[in-house]
């Protein structure tokens, strides 16, 4: 039997709000490149830099971001910033900047995406969290696929954002297919962030393919507490201020990665070992060898704790992470906390009931490992057009 392989020209667009989106697009791009497809990538910020290291046709887009300071994402300021520019202090450069309104960032990003589309003429647009790309696909009648772990969030989002959510959902509805890189119910980590797919009107075109991360269980010696800190400056500062005071007082060995590349920090406070940055390999090793993990609740790191079957403590800094943390806590795999004192209490609780938490996270790992999300996503894309 002779199988006809159709080579497609694909436009892959990803949000740069956190690095979870680009961490999915990169392995997906590698798989599609192996199949011989022509790929064109669009993103901004750190995601753009990471894509350029891996692929050839990478285009810069205007980033669209929340308003954030050392307290993390500021919801009230973000709402004002939708229409009005606001001053924000850049701690990394020690000066004030003016953050452009998100409305203007959105306009610029749309035209950054639209400008090369007539030249590329993609057979399919794949958008990971990038609603601007979906809008463009709808406007210019290009078929599209949406990869998302956030559609209609119900946990921690301001009611003032509901009209905006409903407005952008019309673009989600125009997709050929919606890929959820997560477990099917009842073990969907992002359950609180998806909403009722039936009532939204997208259930038939939505598929839970499983995580893009290989969740094959890998056992480690369980010798320390590990806290990988990541995200923009404000997020990192908030997490650092909560986590370090809790770990510095422990007799148990702990390892903290501050998530600041380019700096050379390697120090010890009590039995807490602090690093400015860990390579991907070093980070994986620390995760594998941890007895428990403290993190913000990002989607990718949720599945890393599932891969290594680690009980965890979640300190969310934004609503999406709150939803993930709430679901992991519901599954008795994690504890949702907000302060240094709550971190200390959670560590004691997990250590006291360690076998209980290990049993539950191993059960979640066994279910997650039934799915090969990356392979299934490639099949959906190749069969889409």
Secondary structure, DSSP 8 states (H G I E B T S, - for coil): --------EEEEEE--SSSHHHHHHHHHHHHHHHTT-EEEEEE-HHHHHHHHHH-SSEEE-------EETTEE-HHHHHHHTTS-EEEEETTTTEEEEE--HHHHHHHHHHHHHHTHHHH--SEEEEES-HHHHHHHHHTT--EEEE-S-SS--SS--GGGHHHHHHHHHHHTT-SEEEE-S--TTS-TTHHHH--HHHHT-GGGEEE---SS----------EEEEE--SSHHHHHHHHHHHHHHHHT-SS-EEEE---TT---EEEETTEEEES---HHHHHHHHHTEEEEEE---HHHHHHHHHTT-EEEE--SSHHHHHHHHHHHHTTSEEE--SHHHHHHHHHHHHHTHHHHHHHHHHHHHHHTT--HHHHHHHHHHTT-
